Structures are given as C-alpha cells and as structure tokens.
Amino acid sequence: MWVDVEQNTEEWHQLRVGRIGGSSLGCVMAHHDKPLQNGSPRWGDPAKRLALKKALEQITGVGVNGGELKSPHLDRGHAEEPIARELYEEKKLCEVKNGGYYTYSDDIGVSPDGRVGEKGLIEIKSVIYPVHAATLKKNTYDSKYKWQLFMELLVGGAEDGREWIDYVSYCSEYPPPANLFIKRLHKKDFTEEFTAINNRLKEFRVLVDSEKAFIKRTVG
C-alpha cells in the first residue's frame, strides 16, 4: 500500500516504526551468500543491532533511535535534494511527485525520494566530490546503495506497478552538467536479487523474533 506522506514528518517516522527499510537493508544482506555457521545464517553486528532495534519497536510501537547521531552528510542531503530533483526534472523533462511511503508488510516498508510518471521511481544521493567522481568513472550506481535500490524496486513494483528506478548522484562542488549523474535500473533485470532479498528477510525475521522472545522474558 502506498501512503501519501512527506519524508521526515511525524506520520512518516511512525510508519517506519518496526519496519525494515531500504536504507537499512544493506546490513541485513551482508553475508547473505556465505555458508551457514553452525547451521545458522551469518549475521554481522550491524544486523544484530538492527534486529534488536526492530524487536523493541515492534513490541512497544515506539521508534528507537539507538544512539544514532545526525551527520553532516544527512544534513547535506536534506538541503540539496530539492536542487537535485529540479535538475533531474529539467534534464528528463518530467515532474517528480512525492515518493511517499510503501507499506509492503507489517515489518517492511520503503520511502523512495520520488515517483516519476506511472512506472518510475527516483532515489537521490547528494554526495561529496570524491564519491561523485568515483561514480562518474564507474558510470553506474554506487554499490553502497544497491540493496536500497533493489528493495525500492521490489516493493514499488509489487505495490504500485513501478518498473524502474533512477539512481541520481548530485554533487554541488562539480560544474554542470557533470554535477548530476543518472543511472536507470529496470525491475526485470534483478529477479535473482529479489529472490535473495526475500529469502534473507525470512531469515532476519527469525532473528528479530528471537530478540523479541528475549525481551519478553526479561520483563516477565
């Protein structure tokens, strides 16, 4: 289900409570292709912390910050995203509509930066110049965000018939037109990745459930 809500509003934050989002999927997918360890899936410390956080949120219904601090990069993204969106609209001759929030299930949801037409999504990253330069040289999306992009394609495709997503890298230090890079990913090209995501999320739910059981034992 798609919800017409603005990012960073109280309603948006509440929708994210207890749900695994695209931006956190990277730590869940880490080690997903590794052999089992003592008969169990491998999990890194970030995934274990996320499982505990989501367990607490699902029990209490309240968002957990977990000691996360705001970063200059996050502030930069909020400030420059509207500029990148406007440049994208000018280049693609289109209108970017509110990305809103897709509630895929009780524990999964994504929030793309925008919807384009009837079939497209957009994810904008405002980055520093070395990161942007690396993206330009590789001529493709930053692999740091691949699982977020795949997750938004998977959920947007299932819930709203979205067929592609444009990854947008914007760098204010770069001269135009090189300050904006766009790479389109098509849903039809990532069926194996979607299978991997769905399988890994099943495993992650088991990890979250084990944390919920532990929490409930501690409170009697």
N, C-alpha and C positions, 0 to 999 in steps of 0.2 A: 504494500500500500504506500502511495506517495502522499506526503503531508506538505502542504504549502506553508513552510515556516522559514524564517530568516536565520542564518547561522549566528551563533553566539547569543541568541535570545534565551530567556529562561525556559520557554517551551522547547527549544532545540536541545538545550542541555538536559532537560528532563527526558526527552525521547532517547537520549544516549545512555541513560542510566541502565546498567545491567546488560547492555548490548555490546557485542564486539563490532567495532567499526573498521572501515577500510584502512585508516591510518595506523591502527594497531595490529593489522593482520600480519605485518612483516615478522614480528617476533613470534607469532603463532606458527607461521610457516617455516621458520628456521629449523633445520634438522629434519624436516618432514620426509626427506628422501634417504635418511640414514637408517641402517639396520636397527631393529629393536634392541633395547638394552635391558637385559634380564626379563625379556618377554613383554616389555612396556615401551611405548613411544618415547623418544628422546625429547626432553624439554630443556631449553636454556633458562637462565634465571629471569630474564625479562618476561618470558611466557608464564613462568610460575607466579611472578608478581601480578601479572595481569589476571591470571586465574583467581587469585585471592581477592583482587580488587572487584572483579565481576561477581564473585561469590558474595561478598559483602553487600554490593549494590542490589543484587537480586533478592537477598534476604531482607534488607532494610528499606529498599526503594529510594534510597538517598545516594546521590553521587559522592564518590570518594576521590579526593584529589591525590592522595598517596604521596604527598610531599613534592609533587611536580612543580617546578618553578617556571614562570613565564620567561621566555628567551627573547633576545633582540631579534632573532630570525623570525619568530612568530609575530612580533610587533611589526616587523618589516612587511611580512606577508599581508597582514590586515591593512596596512597603509597603502601598499602598492597594487593589491589585487584589482581594485577598480580601474586603475590605469591600464593594466594588462588586459582586462576584459574589454575596455574601449578600443584598444589597439587591435585586439582579436576581431572584434565586430567590424572594424574598418577594413581589415585585411580580408575577412571571409564574407563581407557584405551580408551580415546576418544580425539577428538580435539574440543575445544571451538572456534567457529567462531564469528566474530563481531556481537554484538547484534543489532547494527544499530538503526533505529527509525521506528516505525509503526505509520503511519498516519491513524487513524481509521475514522476520520471525520474532518471537519474544526475546531472543538473545542475539540477534544480528540486525544491523542497520548501517546504512551508508549515507553520506551527505556530500554529493558532488558540488562543485563550485557553480555549476550552471547546467541548464538544458538548452539544446540547440535544435530548433525545428521539432519534428516529431520523432526523430530517430537518434539524435546525438546528445552527448554529454561533454562537459569540459571540466578539466582539473588544472588549476593554475598554481604554479610554484614560482614565487618571487625569490630569486637566489642571488648569491654573491658572485662576483665575476669569475673566480676560478671554476666554480661549479658550472656556470653557464658556458664557459669556454670548453670545458670537457664535454658537455652535451653537444655543442656545435661540432666539435671534432668527431664525435662518435656518430652524429647525425641520427640519433634516436633518443628515446625517453631515458631518463635517469633510472637505472636499475634499482636504486634505493626505493623508488615508489612503485615498482612493478606490481606488487601484490595489492596495493591500494587501487591501482588502475584496473586490475583484473576483477577485484571484488566489486567495484562500482559497475563494471560491465556486466558481471554475472547478475547482480541484484537489479540493476536498471533494466537489463534485458528481460528478466523474469517478471518484474513488476510493472513495467511501463513500455515494453517493446523496444527498448533502446538497442541500437545495433552497433554503435561506435562511440568512442570517446577520444577527444583531442587532449593530448598532454601539452600544456603550454608552459614553457620556461621563459620567464621575463627577468631581465637584469637592467636596472636603471643606469648602471655605470657604462653600459655598452652603447655605442652610437646606433641609431636606427639605419636600416631596418633589422640589423643583426641583434638588436636588443630583445626581439621576440622570436621564439622558436616554437614550431608546432609540429607535433607528430601524431598522426591518427592511428588508432588501434581498432580493429574490427572484431566484434564478438565471435564471428565464425572461425577465427584463426586460433582460438585459445580453449578449445574443448578439453584438452588434456589438463591444462592449468585449472580449469573449473572443477574437473573431477578431483584433482589434488586438493583444492580448497575445501570441497565438500567433505572429503574423507578426513582431512586434518581437523576440520571443525567438529566432526563427530568425536574424534579423539579428545579434542580440547574440552568438549562438554563433560566428558568423564572426569577430566582434571578439575574443572570447576565444581562438579558435583561432589568430588572428594573433599574439596575445600569447604563447601557448604556443610557437609556432614561433620567435619571437624569443628567448624564454628558453632554449630548447633549443640555439639557435645560439650563445648566449653561453657555454654550459657545454660546448660541443663535443659 
